[in-house]
Amino acid sequence: MSAGGSGRKKLSILGKRIKVEADNELDHLLEDADGNSSVVSTFKNRSMVWQVFVKEPDGEYVKCTICGIRLKLLSGSTTTMLNHYISKHTEHYEEALTNRVQSVRIHRLLLICSITSCFAVA
C-alpha cells in the first residue's frame, strides 16, 4: 500500500473515531435520568453533512461548499458526503462536531430549566 493510501486510511479511522465519540456523548446527553431518549433526540437526526453540502437543482448531485467538489447523491445516502467531509475537511468536521455537542448541552440545559421552572414554588 502506498504512503498516501495509508494516510487516508488513518485519517478516515480518526474521523470515524471522533464521530463515534461525539455520537456517544450526544446519546448520553439526549437521555433522561431513566435512560430514555428525551424529546431533544430529534435534534441529532439530521446529518451534519447538510451543513457543508447543498443539493444541485438536478437532485442527482451535491456540492461541497468548502472545496466545491461535486458528488453523486446515491439514493439519498449521506455516506459518500460524510467520507469526503471527514477525509478532506477533518479540522472543520471536528469543529462542527464540537459545536453540535455544545448545542445539545445548551438545549438540554434549557429544557431542564424550563421543566423545573414549571414546578417551582412561588
N, C-alpha and C positions, 0 to 999 in steps of 0.2 A: 504494500500500500504506500502511496506517495505521502510525503510530509503534509501536503495540502489537504488530502483526504482525512488524514489522522487529525489534523487541526479542526476540520469541520465537524468530525465526529465528537471530539472533546467539547467543542462549543455547543453542539446540539445536546449532549448529555448535561452540560452545565445549565443550559436554558431550561431543559425539561426538569432538572432537579429544582431549579428556582421556582418553576411553576408549581411543582408538587408541593414544595414547602409553603408557598403562598396559598395554594388551594386548601391545604390542611389548616392553615391559620384562619382562612376565611370560613371554612366549615366549623371550626371551633367558635369563632365569633358569631356565627349565624345560628348557633344552638342556644336554646334557653337553658335554664337551670336544670331541667329534667332531661336534657339531651335531645329534645325535639327541635326540628327545624322551625325557625321563627318566621314571622311574616316578611322579614327582610331577605329571605332566601332568594326571592326573585331578583334581587339586586345582582346576584352572581351569574345568572343565566345567560346574559348576552356576552358573547365572546369579545375579548379585548381587541381582537384584530380589526374590528369595525371602527376603532379609534384611528387607525392608520391606513385602512383600505376603503376605497369607495367603489361601488359598482359602476361600471361603464353603462351608457344608455342601452347598449345591445343586451345587457344582462348576462352575457356569456363570459365576460372578463371583469377583473377587478384591477385597480391601480393602487400601488403603494404611494402614499402621499409623502413619504420620506425620500425615496430614491427614484420614484417614477416607473418602476418596473410593472409590467402588465402580466397577470397570471390568469390562467383559465379557471373559471369557477366550476368546480365539479360537483354537481348535484347539491349545491348549497353548502357543501362541507367547507369548514374553515381550516382544515389540517394543512393544506399547502400554504395558506397565508400565514398560519402560526409558525410553521417551519421556517418560512422566509423571515418573519419578524424576529424569531429567536436567533437564527444564524447570522443574519445580516445587520441587525439593529439591536444587538444584545443589551447595550447600555440603556437605550431608550426603553426596551422591553422591561428591564429590571426596574427602572424608574416608574414605569406605568403600573407594574405590579405593586410596588411600594405605595404608590398613590391610591391604588384601589383598596389595599388593605387598610390604609389610614381612613379612607372614606367610609368603609364598612364600620370601622371602630367608632367614628363620629356618629354615623347613622344609628348604630346600636345604642350608643350613649344617649342620643336624643330620644330614641324610642323608650328607653328605660326611664329617662327623666319625665317624659310625658305620661307614661303609665303610672309612675309613682306619684306624680302631682295630682292625678285623679283621685288618689286615695289619701292625700294629705288632709290632716285635720286642721280646720280653720281656727 
